[in-house]
């Protein structure tokens, strides 16, 4: 079956897909004697594919191993400056492997090496969110407020970090040992995070990648993964994104409105614009002020209170309510109108 060249080179354990693209652009890859180009497809079972003049073939068996990278070692298979590399510790390994991810020169700990290109690419994909745990010795004592900042995410030069898990292992007089778990793979991320909060990392050891643990391996030692570990790792890569998506809040069948906070209904108002409570309280107050006994209901008293001002105004036509002069004038005007 034909596949893209960079995928074939990656699956053969020669280089990552990005590095394979660079090799193709540099003219170091040929297919059946012709110089390859980006986007070209080939069949490893039929075509003769060479990288740097060497014929490549599909690996008959996959290799997976865990290596305890010591400090002062380059995470690479070759170094033009002739420094110590990972390859110098793997001379007895039969088959070509490459490191998955990186650890900086001064860091140590768990490093996965394999010739399975697809698995390596899956682990390094940010969307998989594979957790990586580090044991770090830092300057000073880590306070809870700083720990909470790291857990929520802090801003670095290349953007905000994802939430992390931070646990204080031991507090010494001038230093602390902490455990920090992140789901990203930025360059020197943990060291930069600790520098940003004012607690630079003195020593950094990676102890876990997903379900894989460093265990009792000493610096410079390695071991092969068991079949159970390989199966568990592949299962984690398949289900990791699904588990994180399942934790998200799903809308109900009734729509988003069903999940919205309840809104308090306004009080119903009477025809006069006052609430029922206000009407009852005013009626009760009228009963109290009038001095009547409780034989009459609040409604009766309310009716009397509404009629009372009209009656008083009619009785006091000669006095306060309607002046006598105004009444005389109105009567006179009415007579004149009648005569007309």
URGI-V688491 format. One line per field, one symbol per residue. ss: DSSP state (~ for helix, > for strand, _ for the rest). A space follows every 50 residues. Layout:
ss: ???
This chain:
ss: __>>~~~~~~~_____~~~~~~~~~___>>>__>>_____>>______>> >__>>________>>>>>>____>__________>~~~~________>>> _______>>>>>>>__~~~~~~~~_~~~___>>>>>>>>____~~~~~~~ ~~__>>__>>____>>>>>>>___>>>>>>>>______~~~~~~~~____ >>>>>>>>>__>>________>>>__~~~~~~~~~~~~~~~~~~~~____ _>__>~~~~_________>_____>~~~~~~~~~~~~~~~_______~~~ ~~~~~~~~~~~~~~~~~~_____~~~~~~~~~~~~~~~~_
